[in-house]
Amino acid sequence: MKSEMELKSSLEQFQEEDFGRKMHALIAKLYPICRSITGNGVRETLHIIRQYIPLIIHEVPTGTTVFDWTVPKEWNVRDAYIKNGLGQKVIDFQESNLHLISYSVPIKKKMFLTELKDHLFTLPDRPGWIPYRTTYYKEDWGFCLSHNQLLELKDEEYEVCIDSSLTAGSLTYGEYYLPGATEDEVLISCHICHPSLCNDNLSGISLATYLAKYLSVLSLRYSYRFLFIPGTIGAITWLSLNENRVFRIKHGLVVAGVGDSGRITYKKSRRGDAEIDRAVIQALKESDEDHEILDFFPYGYDERQYCSPGFNLPVGCLMRTPYNRYSEYHTSADNLDFVKPEFLEDSLLKYLEVLNIIENNRRYLNQYPKCEPQLGKRKLYDGMEGKKKQAVDPLAMLWVLNMSDADHSLLDIAMLGQLKFGDVQLAAHALLEKNLLKEV
Ligand code: ZN
């Protein structure tokens, strides 16, 4: 009971904190780092997050078998460039880490433009933008550049240098476990493998960090597990190493793309009717803002792994514009201007509203189930059309009394009665005080 009120009153104080600006500042701090699925960029990122929350950093050795996959070699890069005949750098990794295809093998070679062009990638439709590309599971190399840059390249000999290493090392991920009153867990997962890209997914990293920081001072019913992992291989690795404890995960959300101006979108878990799915639907309905609910589909972010049939965890993805629906996605235009403090803050608030429902969703048993108990004599009822507004919604009380058969939760009742979860919760507390309900 204590935690319920605490999270709720915290929500009311939320606006004063200027979270949007703080979240954007963390994104700006992480933006220049060259991250990939392994390597020092990931470690540096996790060390910065550890200044905010007490993250544990795990290292899983190259070659470790994780279900059908193997932890890859570790990739690190010191420098990469292409120099023209005059010795001028025409493409420079130091200017944007998107210029280098992630996991490019080392090379130092001279070649003419015709040969070089096989390794250059642009977006002709968006001639000013640099695309983002990877070659994780095929040993290759290449550069990404704006189409305008490509058009300026003369037909001459170039010096190509990639000072990278692809060697036995480890896959690095971060984990923060926040214990609550029970061992039942809420999983919050984000990917940390993208270089200088803001919405995908520095926005998710920043939201997960501030959500963890925010929850860490509250007394909570659930324990919370925050994962900062490289996409796909990181989720597969974590699930493989923690298979014996995933049964504790009762609810989960993958955090991605939460800083753009688009409407909030929720992709349901594979189960489709898990409590988390229904809590998000209720919270978004109550927000009275435009939003979209999508059924589960087996691509996207790491919900693909959590919702694989062997796990089928109740994990959905709460985002803004889905990843394949904005043209800035996986380009240099997904930058610090594309994500805005107000949208980050709005997304964080939506997460808190969902978790508020999850934390406070209870089941009760009506102690007077044969006909309605008399509310008037208990000072709970001034009549449905009473002159002064009653603190507790009488209709919500009738719904709670009727549906509190131990099967229906407060969330079920709110959805059935088209009521706000908070009103149903208040009604339940009032009835509980008069011993009309018993918690089950
Ligand atoms: Zn991505």
Residues whose N, C-alpha, C, O or C-beta is under 5 A from the ligand:
A	BS01	ZN	D200
